[in-house]
Amino acid sequence: MSLDALCLGHWPEAELCGPRLAACIAAVPAHINEALAFGKPDMLGLNIYNGVPARIGAQGPEYAHRPVGYPRTAIGWPVEPECLPWGVRFIHERYGLPIFITENGLSCNDKVYLDGKVHDADRIDFLARYLLALHRAIEEGADVRGYFQW
C-alpha cells in the first residue's frame, strides 16, 4: 500500500494503512500531494527476499514467530520462497504494472572443496525453490518481465 501514491495517484485510506503510516501521510506537504497527479510508472522493480508471517491476534494482526530450526541463510534471513509469488501477485493485482524482480538471493558460507570447486548446494536449492514459486505467480497471471539474482 505504500506504492499507492506512486501507482494510483493517491494515498491509501487511513483504515487500510494503520496508525503509523496514517500519521506519516497526514504530515506530507501539499506540494508532494500535488506531484501525485503526474502519472504512474511504466513498471515496478521489487527487491524480495522473505516475508513476515502474521496472524490475527486479540488486538489485530501480530507477528507469528517461526519455529526453531526454520531454514535460514548464512546471515540469518529466513528462507521463504512463498513470499515471492504472494508478493508478486498482490502487487500485480493491486497496481496492474509489469514487474521486474530486481533483487533476490541469499548469503552463503561458500567452501572450496578438495576438487577445487564450490559446489554451492544451498544456493542451488534456494534458487530452485524461489524460481519455482515465481513461476507459479506467472502462471497465475502476474506480469513478470525479468528476474535479477543477487
C-alpha positions as CSV (number, residue, x, y, z in Angstrom):
1,M,0.0,0.0,0.0
2,S,3.0,2.3,0.3
3,L,3.1,2.3,-3.5
4,D,-0.5,3.6,-3.8
5,A,0.6,7.2,-4.0
6,L,3.0,6.5,-6.9
7,C,0.9,4.0,-8.8
8,L,-2.6,5.1,-8.1
9,G,-2.1,8.8,-7.6
10,H,-3.5,8.9,-4.1
11,W,-2.5,7.8,-0.6
12,P,-4.1,4.6,0.9
13,E,-7.2,5.1,3.1
14,A,-6.2,5.6,6.7
15,E,-8.2,2.5,7.9
16,L,-6.1,0.3,5.5
17,C,-2.7,1.5,6.3
18,G,-2.7,1.6,10.1
19,P,-1.8,4.4,12.5
20,R,1.9,4.8,11.8
21,L,1.5,5.2,8.0
22,A,-1.6,7.3,8.5
23,A,0.4,9.7,10.7
24,C,3.1,10.0,8.0
25,I,0.6,10.6,5.3
26,A,-1.0,13.4,7.3
27,A,2.4,15.1,7.6
28,V,3.0,15.1,3.8
29,P,3.5,18.7,2.4
30,A,0.9,19.9,-0.1
31,H,3.4,20.2,-3.0
32,I,4.2,16.5,-2.6
33,N,0.5,15.6,-2.9
34,E,0.1,17.8,-6.0
35,A,3.0,15.9,-7.6
36,L,1.0,12.6,-7.4
37,A,-1.1,13.8,-10.4
38,F,1.9,13.5,-12.9
39,G,1.1,9.8,-13.7
40,K,2.2,6.4,-12.7
41,P,5.4,4.4,-13.6
42,D,5.7,2.1,-16.6
43,M,6.9,-0.8,-14.4
44,L,7.8,-1.8,-10.9
45,G,11.1,-3.2,-9.6
46,L,10.8,-5.3,-6.5
47,N,13.5,-6.5,-4.1
48,I,12.0,-9.6,-2.5
49,Y,13.9,-11.9,-0.1
50,N,11.5,-13.1,2.6
51,G,8.1,-12.4,4.2
52,V,6.9,-11.5,7.6
53,P,4.5,-14.2,8.9
54,A,1.5,-12.7,10.7
55,R,-1.7,-13.9,12.2
56,I,-4.8,-12.3,13.7
57,G,-4.4,-11.9,17.4
58,A,-6.6,-10.5,20.2
59,Q,-5.5,-6.9,19.3
60,G,-5.4,-7.4,15.5
61,P,-2.5,-8.5,13.3
62,E,0.6,-9.7,15.1
63,Y,3.9,-11.3,14.2
64,A,3.8,-15.1,14.0
65,H,7.2,-16.5,15.3
66,R,8.9,-19.0,13.1
67,P,9.6,-22.4,14.7
68,V,13.0,-23.4,15.9
69,G,15.1,-24.8,13.1
70,Y,13.3,-22.8,10.4
71,P,15.7,-22.6,7.3
72,R,17.8,-19.5,7.2
73,T,20.6,-18.0,5.1
74,A,24.1,-17.5,6.3
75,I,23.2,-14.1,7.7
76,G,20.1,-15.4,9.4
77,W,17.4,-14.3,7.0
78,P,14.5,-16.8,6.7
79,V,14.2,-18.9,3.5
80,E,10.6,-18.4,2.4
81,P,10.0,-19.0,-1.3
82,E,6.3,-18.5,-0.7
83,C,6.9,-14.7,-0.3
84,L,7.8,-14.4,-3.9
85,P,4.6,-15.5,-5.6
86,W,2.4,-14.0,-2.9
87,G,4.1,-10.6,-3.1
88,V,4.3,-10.5,-6.9
89,R,0.6,-11.5,-7.3
90,F,-0.5,-8.9,-4.7
91,I,1.5,-6.1,-6.3
92,H,0.4,-7.1,-9.8
93,E,-3.3,-7.3,-8.9
94,R,-3.2,-4.0,-7.0
95,Y,-1.3,-1.9,-9.5
96,G,-1.5,-3.7,-12.8
97,L,2.0,-2.9,-13.8
98,P,4.8,-5.1,-15.3
99,I,7.1,-6.4,-12.6
100,F,10.9,-6.9,-12.5
101,I,12.4,-8.8,-9.6
102,T,15.4,-6.5,-9.2
103,E,16.9,-8.4,-6.2
104,N,16.5,-11.9,-4.9
105,G,19.1,-14.3,-3.5
106,L,20.8,-15.4,-0.3
107,S,24.1,-15.2,1.6
108,C,26.0,-18.5,1.8
109,N,29.2,-19.7,3.5
110,D,31.0,-20.8,0.4
111,K,33.6,-23.5,0.7
112,V,36.2,-24.6,-1.8
113,Y,36.3,-28.4,-1.7
114,L,39.3,-30.7,-2.4
115,D,38.4,-30.8,-6.0
116,G,38.9,-27.0,-6.2
117,K,35.2,-26.3,-6.7
118,V,32.4,-24.6,-4.8
119,H,29.5,-27.0,-5.1
120,D,27.1,-24.4,-3.8
121,A,24.2,-26.7,-2.8
122,D,22.5,-24.1,-0.6
123,R,22.3,-21.5,-3.4
124,I,21.2,-24.1,-6.0
125,D,18.4,-25.3,-3.7
126,F,17.3,-21.7,-2.8
127,L,17.2,-20.6,-6.4
128,A,15.2,-23.7,-7.5
129,R,12.7,-23.1,-4.7
130,Y,12.3,-19.4,-5.4
131,L,12.2,-19.7,-9.2
132,L,9.5,-22.4,-9.0
133,A,7.5,-20.2,-6.7
134,L,7.9,-17.2,-9.1
135,H,6.8,-19.4,-12.0
136,R,3.6,-20.2,-10.1
137,A,2.9,-16.4,-9.8
138,I,3.5,-16.0,-13.6
139,E,1.2,-19.0,-14.3
140,E,-1.5,-17.3,-12.2
141,G,-1.3,-14.1,-14.2
142,A,1.4,-11.9,-12.8
143,D,3.2,-9.9,-15.5
144,V,6.8,-10.6,-14.5
145,R,9.3,-9.3,-17.2
146,G,12.6,-10.1,-15.5
147,Y,14.5,-11.6,-12.6
148,F,17.9,-10.4,-11.3
149,Q,19.6,-12.8,-8.9
150,W,21.7,-11.1,-6.2
